[in-house]
Amino acid sequence: MYTAESLSIIEEVLENERREVAFFRRLSERIKTPLGKAVFRDYAEKGKEHCKSLRTLHQELSARSGAADPQSSSGSTVMDHDDYEAKLSRSMDRALADFDDLTALDIAARFVRKTTRFISRSYESLRDPAHKEVLRAIELAERENFIHLKNIEEYLKNPHGWFREMEHHGLDGA
């Protein structure tokens, strides 16, 4: 039925998630602040969990259709989402070449935003509700990571303003 289409989508998302894990591992080794190291290690671990979920889903679909394991696939892309691969490579190269902590956080946030958009488009392409649910959960986790990265970036740029915002985040009882 739609198994071949779903398999190709899951393979693409899995491959991109693997790249994200590798990117965050490299950043965790190179970033100077302990906070940044911990954040990027945490994101790499979360990404590994996402990969595990995607591999499980892929194995389930492969069993239905008799397709190959994603680790043995050629890695060719089936869908073109705004030339995702090229944008991803340029962002990674820029983050690792012009390296400082704020640049790394900014590039990581953009990277996560691109990944979120890619997953969102992939999610919309799936027809099976169970498969959509898996991708939707990963998309929500990626959105949370993006917000978290932007929050850390704001803190590093202006700690006093960040604390002021956290203290006075709403109306004063009006």
SEKE-143714 format. One line per 5 residues: number of its first residue (from 1); their letters; for each residue y negated, z, x negated of N, C-alpha, C. Coordinates in steps of 0.001 Angstrom, whole numbers, plus 500000, padded with zeros to 6 digits. Layout:
NUM> a> Y:Z:X:Y:Z:X:Y:Z:X ~ ... .
END
This chain:
1> mytae> 501176:500000:499151:500000:500000:500000:498757:500000:499103 ~ 498108:501139:498923:496908:501212:498092:497213:501887:496760 ~ 498491:502048:496434:498878:502809:495260:498370:502180:493966 ~ 498470:500881:493807:498022:500221:492577:496520:500407:492376 ~ 495763:500271:493439:494313:500473:493361:494001:501920:492993 .
6> slsii> 494673:502857:493641:494461:504274:493344:494843:504594:491909 ~ 495946:504026:491435:496374:504253:490053:495318:503787:489062 ~ 494763:502622:489277:493758:502111:488344:492512:502989:488349 ~ 492119:503466:489500:490952:504351:489588:491229:505660:488863 ~ 492393:506252:489124:492750:507520:488487:492848:507347:486971 .
11> eevle> 493406:506237:486506:493502:505982:485064:492123:505907:484423 ~ 491208:505229:485079:489844:505121:484547:489156:506475:484480 ~ 489262:507233:485549:488627:508551:485572:489256:509448:484510 ~ 490570:509376:484359:491266:510173:483350:490800:509803:481945 ~ 490690:508533:481663:490240:508095:480343:488810:508571:480068 .
16> nerre> 487950:508482:481046:486569:508945:480866:486509:510456:480704 ~ 487362:511167:481396:487412:512625:481259:487893:513000:479850 ~ 488838:512246:479315:489302:512492:477938:488162:512285:476941 ~ 487379:511240:477154:486232:510994:476265:485231:512142:476347 ~ 485025:512636:477543:484096:513748:477717:484589:514984:476968 .
21> vaffr> 485879:515268:477046:486450:516411:476328:486225:516243:474824 ~ 486493:515060:474297:486301:514802:472866:484830:514959:472478 ~ 483935:514477:473317:482500:514588:473067:482078:516055:473009 ~ 482508:516848:473973:482131:518258:473990:482742:519022:472815 ~ 483926:518651:472398:484517:519293:471211:483679:519006:469978 .
26> rlser> 483268:517737:469814:482434:517387:468660:481107:518131:468707 ~ 480505:518210:469882:479232:518929:469986:479408:520409:469679 ~ 480500:521015:470123:480712:522446:469874:480851:522733:468383 ~ 481340:521773:467626:481467:521959:466183:480133:521793:465465 ~ 479242:520983:466023:478017:520640:465310:476780:521394:465776 .
31> iktpl> 476805:521949:466976:475609:522617:467491:475395:523936:466740 ~ 474150:524328:466592:473816:525486:465764:473830:526808:466533 ~ 473418:526804:467778:473318:528065:468515:474678:528518:469038 ~ 474940:529825:468983:476209:530347:469512:476377:530060:471007 ~ 475278:530110:471748:475335:529801:473177:475817:528370:473392 .
36> gkavf> 475252:527439:472650:475653:526041:472772:477110:525830:472404 ~ 477547:526491:471327:478953:526379:470924:479872:526852:472044 ~ 479547:528006:472619:480385:528567:473686:480386:527669:474919 ~ 479216:527148:475272:479110:526287:476456:479934:525020:476272 ~ 479795:524365:475134:480519:523112:474932:482023:523331:474795 .
41> rdyae> 482423:524450:474193:483866:524761:474159:484392:524978:475571 ~ 483609:525688:476378:484005:525937:477766:484127:524626:478544 ~ 483168:523723:478360:483219:522436:479053:484422:521615:478602 ~ 484746:521689:477313:485931:520969:476822:487194:521525:477476 ~ 487269:522844:477611:488443:523454:478259:488521:523070:479739 .
46> kgkeh> 487378:523087:480410:487361:522669:481820:487776:521206:481949 ~ 487315:520392:481024:487681:518982:481028:489176:518793:480831 ~ 489770:519626:479982:491223:519543:479789:491958:519876:481081 ~ 491432:520830:481841:492037:521160:483139:491899:519988:484112 ~ 490749:519332:484085:490557:518149:484935:491552:517058:484551 .
51> ckslr> 491741:516870:483243:492710:515869:482774:494108:516209:483265 ~ 494438:517481:483228:495761:517910:483689:495943:517577:485170 ~ 494928:517855:485984:494994:517528:487415:495135:516026:487632 ~ 494368:515262:486875:494423:513806:487008:495771:513248:486555 ~ 496326:513811:485465:497653:513360:485018:498716:513659:486064 .
56> tlhqe> 498626:514846:486682:499581:515201:487737:499480:514216:488893 ~ 498262:513920:489301:498048:512958:490381:498577:511577:489980 ~ 498319:511188:488745:498795:509891:488271:500319:509836:488274 ~ 500959:510906:487828:502428:510936:487814:502989:510831:489225 ~ 502334:511496:490160:502764:511419:491562:502666:509979:492074 .
61> lsars> 501544:509343:491789:501366:507952:492223:502310:507005:491487 ~ 502521:507265:490205:503424:506419:489420:504844:506496:489946 ~ 505246:507685:490354:506598:507845:490896:506770:506998:492159 ~ 505714:506914:492948:505767:506098:494173:505833:504606:493871 ~ 505104:504191:492820:504998:502750:492569:505795:502264:491369 .
66> gaadp> 506287:503183:490539:507032:502789:489346:506132:502333:488216 ~ 504878:502768:488190:503921:502358:487152:504095:503209:485896 ~ 503401:502789:484829:503492:503471:483538:502657:504737:483514 ~ 502958:505592:482534:502215:506818:482302:500831:506469:481762 ~ 499763:507218:482145:498420:506861:481697:498243:506947:480187 .
71> qsssg> 499023:507779:479503:498874:507878:478057:499418:506648:477357 ~ 500329:505927:478019:500879:504732:477400:500196:503458:477878 ~ 499224:503584:478776:498543:502391:479284:497580:501850:478241 ~ 497208:500600:478392:496368:499932:477400:494937:500433:477410 ~ 494514:501080:478468:493161:501599:478553:492161:500573:479024 .
76> stvmd> 492627:499452:479527:491696:498438:480015:491049:498927:481297 ~ 489804:498558:481475:489101:498998:482665:489323:498011:483784 ~ 489477:498533:484965:489706:497703:486135:488404:497500:486887 ~ 487604:498542:486953:486340:498470:487679:485186:498548:486689 ~ 484106:497867:486981:482923:497920:486148:481863:498717:486883 .
81> hddye> 481614:499927:486422:480605:500774:487050:479367:500788:486163 ~ 478530:499760:486326:477278:499638:485581:477495:499734:484077 ~ 478551:499080:483608:478866:499063:482185:478912:500479:481619 ~ 479672:501312:482280:479790:502731:481948:480172:502944:480490 ~ 481121:502165:480010:481614:502331:478644:480490:502164:477617 .
86> aklsr> 479687:501130:477767:478622:500870:476801:477575:501976:476830 ~ 477189:502407:478011:476208:503486:478130:476741:504766:477507 ~ 477992:505046:477758:478622:506244:477238:478636:506228:475714 ~ 479016:505126:475124:479078:505019:473667:477698:505177:473043 ~ 476690:504540:473628:475329:504663:473093:474845:506102:473164 .
91> smdra> 475106:506780:474266:474675:508170:474414:475361:509071:473402 ~ 476648:508874:473207:477389:509697:472251:476880:509460:470835 ~ 476664:508216:470469:476165:507908:469133:474794:508533:468901 ~ 473911:508438:469881:472567:508996:469761:472620:510519:469641 ~ 473485:511157:470406:473585:512616:470370:474065:513101:469013 .
96> ladfd> 474974:512386:468415:475525:512836:467147:474698:512383:465949 ~ 473854:511372:466104:473035:510891:464993:471745:511704:464866 ~ 470965:511779:465915:469687:512503:465906:469946:513909:466423 ~ 470541:514737:465590:471103:515967:466117:470176:517156:465966 ~ 469805:517747:467077:469287:519103:467154:469796:519657:468483 .
101> dltal> 469673:520947:468682:470308:521566:469848:469745:521062:471171 ~ 468422:520910:471261:467836:520428:472513:468238:518984:472795 ~ 468280:518169:471756:468719:516784:471942:470162:516755:472407 ~ 470991:517583:471797:472406:517630:472185:472559:518045:473639 ~ 471797:519046:474064:471871:519484:475461:471392:518391:476407 .
106> diaar> 470312:517716:476033:469797:516644:476876:470806:515499:476990 ~ 471370:515087:475871:472357:514003:475888:473597:514436:476659 ~ 474022:515679:476466:475194:516172:477202:474926:516177:478703 ~ 473717:516578:479105:473376:516582:480534:473389:515164:481091 ~ 472831:514214:480335:472859:512817:480785:474287:512286:480849 .
111> fvrkt> 475083:512672:479871:476487:512272:479820:477236:512789:481048 ~ 477014:514056:481373:477669:514651:482546:477168:513981:483822 ~ 475877:513679:483888:475339:513002:485072:475976:511625:485247 ~ 476130:510878:484158:476780:509563:484234:478231:509702:484668 ~ 478908:510700:484127:480299:510936:484508:480391:511281:485983 .
116> trfis> 479464:512100:486463:479454:512484:487876:479256:511261:488758 ~ 478334:510397:488378:478108:509171:489158:479348:508284:489161 ~ 479970:508167:488009:481181:507357:487905:482281:507913:488807 ~ 482483:509216:488755:483516:509838:489588:483169:509676:491058 ~ 481897:509808:491392:481469:509654:492781:481790:508257:493298 .
121> rsyes> 481490:507242:492503:481806:505868:492916:483308:505660:493023 ~ 484037:506238:492088:485497:506112:492119:486062:506821:493338 ~ 485513:507985:493622:485935:508774:494774:485770:507969:496061 ~ 484645:507278:496168:484375:506484:497366:485331:505301:497499 ~ 485904:504845:496382:486820:503701:496412:488228:504068:496860 .
126> lrdpa> 488580:505344:496754:489930:505767:497131:490077:505837:498639 ~ 491300:505609:499097:491557:505646:500538:492383:506862:500950 ~ 493205:507369:500050:494077:508496:500365:493272:509800:500328 ~ 493265:510575:501415:492485:511817:501462:492881:512832:500389 ~ 494159:512915:500049:494597:513863:499017:494031:513485:497653 .
131> hkevl> 493999:512199:497359:493459:511736:496083:491945:511930:496051 ~ 491315:511676:497175:489869:511893:497267:489530:513355:497014 ~ 490363:514242:497524:490110:515675:497368:490134:516087:495896 ~ 491084:515555:495135:491170:515872:493709:489910:515396:492985 ~ 489518:514149:493228:488321:513627:492567:487059:514338:493033 .
136> raiel> 487013:514701:494285:485840:515410:494813:485679:516762:494126 ~ 486793:517465:493910:486729:518758:493221:486225:518586:491790 ~ 486687:517543:491117:486228:517283:489749:484755:516892:489750 ~ 484349:516096:490720:482940:515699:490824:482047:516925:491026 ~ 482452:517831:491887:481659:519041:492123:481563:519899:490863 .
141> aeren> 482656:519995:490115:482628:520746:488860:481679:520088:487862 ~ 481667:518770:487823:480756:518053:486922:479298:518276:487324 ~ 479032:518274:488612:477661:518542:489082:477218:519948:488676 ~ 478126:520896:488800:477834:522272:488394:477546:522325:486890 ~ 478316:521597:486093:478080:521539:484648:476703:520962:484339 .
146> fihlk> 476301:519930:485070:474988:519323:484860:473872:520341:485112 ~ 473965:521044:486220:472945:522049:486549:472913:523141:485483 ~ 474074:523558:485043:474167:524585:484015:473527:524114:482706 ~ 473801:522884:482301:473205:522351:481076:471687:522273:481172 ~ 471182:521833:482306:469729:521759:482487:469102:523158:482455 .
151> nieey> 469805:524134:482998:469331:525512:482984:469255:526038:481546 ~ 470264:525769:480744:470260:526193:479340:469148:525481:478579 ~ 468986:524199:478835:467928:523435:478177:466555:524029:478498 ~ 466334:524365:479754:465063:524981:480157:464865:526320:479453 ~ 465925:527103:479355:465849:528399:478674:465456:528222:477207 .
156> lknph> 466076:527267:476524:465776:527060:475108:464373:526502:474884 ~ 463870:525709:475820:462522:525154:475691:461454:526213:475929 ~ 461667:527074:476927:460644:528036:477316:461309:529310:477840 ~ 461758:530200:476949:462466:531405:477401:461633:532286:478328 ~ 460334:532450:478022:459490:533304:478869:459355:532721:480266 .
161> gwfre> 459106:531436:480346:459006:530774:481647:460317:530825:482407 ~ 461420:530691:481677:462744:530741:482308:462982:532120:482918 ~ 462673:533183:482155:462854:534538:482682:461925:534800:483863 ~ 460693:534322:483767:459751:534488:484865:460287:533809:486128 ~ 460817:532611:485979:461386:531872:487111:462586:532607:487692 .
166> mehhg> 463413:533171:486832:464601:533890:487313:464209:535178:488037 ~ 463154:535835:487566:462693:537069:488208:462026:536794:489543 ~ 461208:535782:489602:460411:535471:490797:460823:534114:491345 ~ 462017:534038:491826:462538:532754:492266:462291:532453:493736 ~ 461801:533405:494489:461595:533153:495915:460274:533719:496396 .
171> ldga> 460136:533796:497682:458928:534360:498276:458918:535872:498106 ~ 457740:536451:498031:457605:537891:497836:457518:538625:499160 ~ 458499:538467:500002:458559:539206:501252:457581:538748:502306 ~ 456993:537599:502146:456012:537113:503114:456660:536657:504385 .
END
